[in-house]
Amino acid sequence: MLWTRPLVMLRLLALLLTSELVRTGFFVSALPVAGPGLGLGTAVIGLMVGAHYLADALAKGPMGLVTERWGLGRVLALGAALGLTAVLGARLAPSPAWGVLGCALWGVAYAALWPGVMNTSQVLARPGHTARALTLSSLSVAPAILGGVLGVGPLMQAHPGAAWALLAGVQGAALLLALSLVRLHLPGTGVPSGSVWQGWARVAVLLPAAFAQTLAPGLLVTLFYPLLSRLGLSLGDLIGPGLLALAAFGVCLWGAGRLADQAHPRHALTPGLLLLALTFAAAALPGLEGRLWFLAPLLGLSYGAFSAGWNGLVGRVLPAGHRAAAWGTVMAVESLGYAVGPLLGGLAWAQAGPAGVFTLGAAVFLLTEGYYLLPGRSLTRLAPQENKPSDQPTG
């Protein structure tokens, strides 16, 4: 097991999965499909979605400080309760004004979840397993997000009553999980009085890279189906290459995680970024549909190495004191990268088609690689940091 208190961590991960399933299903599937029938116009739905995600992104850093004062468990319970209120309110008493306000408040409280999970995962990680623990925590939510996108939407179209019951039931389960963690507290550690900003200079150095490396995959967020249409492919054509990429990702992730923990994160991060740049550059060449079986394992290997190296590096860079707020700050900047990516991807598509999008992605990864080798090289010279007994959470 990767953590010293696995039951606490597994409950947190279960809370993250249930919460993301509901959030994705509600905003991506339920509101667009059922909202007009509830008297919520397209503009109102856009405001509800935008208010939630903007509040989530902007509040991540400040909410990290709140969790240190209030306790992580209490804030997570508040967020789960607000989520249940927003879902039930949209179903039973839809209102444009209250809908936007409720989604925004849900976003503010939700902002504590991701930084809280990552901070707890780092604090509870067994010595020598930090990179693997953080990587597993950050990637474990993928099935829940896919379920929210691919499962809730068709169910809402065919059986709306069952879909709403599913969302409310899963969010109710999330609330019960949060209540079981209500006494969990992760105090800021190791920062003397008057030294609140100690160690944050290295966090600032990390932020440009955090933005760039989420910007690159964000280029393709809104272009997935147009790209398939342009290439003459269907979702079924991607099953085989997708499984191959997933297998390569899993194998490389574990090996690269061991390398990042036992040697240094840079040994996984820099090759991963270079492979990502090469993968995007190869995808920009004509005839992409004929190279899927070659690019799929390359993509899996590169993202596996990159994910392990990135999470290991963040775990070493963040200051021990106010680490939840530091995690929130880094993740807020990552959210901005995902937000800007679709805009730049659409512009590149309009100017040069798929080749322009993939070329831009390759350039972003190469610039990020150069950043770590030049102005950001101090990040890769940090001595390993292990969790101290005083870092352990209470509750």
Protein Blocks (a to p, Z undefined) as FASTA:
>chain_A
ZZfblmlmmmmmmmmmmmmmmmmmmmmmmmmmmmmmnopafklmmmmmmmmmmmmmmmmm
mmmmmmmmnopklmmmmmmmmmmmmmmmmmmmgcfklmmmmmmmmmmmmmmmmmmmmmmm
mmmpcghilmmmmmmmmmmmmmmmmmmmmmmmmmmmmmmmlmmmmmmmmmmmmmmmmmmm
mmgccddehiaehilmgoklmmmmmmmmmmmmmmmmmmmmmmmmmmmmmnopafklmmmm
mmmmmmmmmmmmmmmmmmmmmmomklmmmmmmmmmmmmmmmmmpghklmmmmmmmmmmmm
mmmmmmmmmmmmmmmmpcfbhklmmmmmmmmmmmmmmmmmmmmmmmmmmmnojmlmmmmm
mmmmmmmmmmmmmmmmmmmmcccddddfklpcgZZ
